[in-house]
Amino acid sequence: QVQLVESGGGLVQVGGSLRLSCVASTRTFTTYAIGWFRQAPGLEREFVAAVSWNGKTTDYVDSVKGRFTIARDNAKNTVYLEMSSLKPEDTAVYYCAADSLGYRTVLPGFRLSRKDFGSWGQGTQVTVSS
């Protein structure tokens, strides 16, 4: 099990930006694909973005393409989610997760789901006000 801690959430106005961080406490961080998911009140937790174990491939849900960027710094055991041009519909609790097997493929069109991730953080709240 990988321990993950998210930070960087907050209140921002429409069109603003935030950077979320996900820090993992494991020596084997570089073997895990990392995903970001979000959950708004009354809705299912949904996939937002994922990055492969080596940072070379990424995948995004259509609604955030061009606005969000996922990246990782393996030297710091950290994955980032840069969010810009934020919209009210981006309001949610954001969770990072580590894949359950290690070295899981991340590619556009090969969408990972919640069941592919075995360790989750506690979440960080993002609120976009209009």
Secondary structure by P-SEA (a helix, b strand, c coil): cbbbbbcbbbbbcccbbbbbbbbbcccccccbbbbbbbbccccccccccccccccccccccccccccbbbbbcccccbbbbbbcccccccccbbbbbbbcccccccccccccccccccccccbbbbbbcc
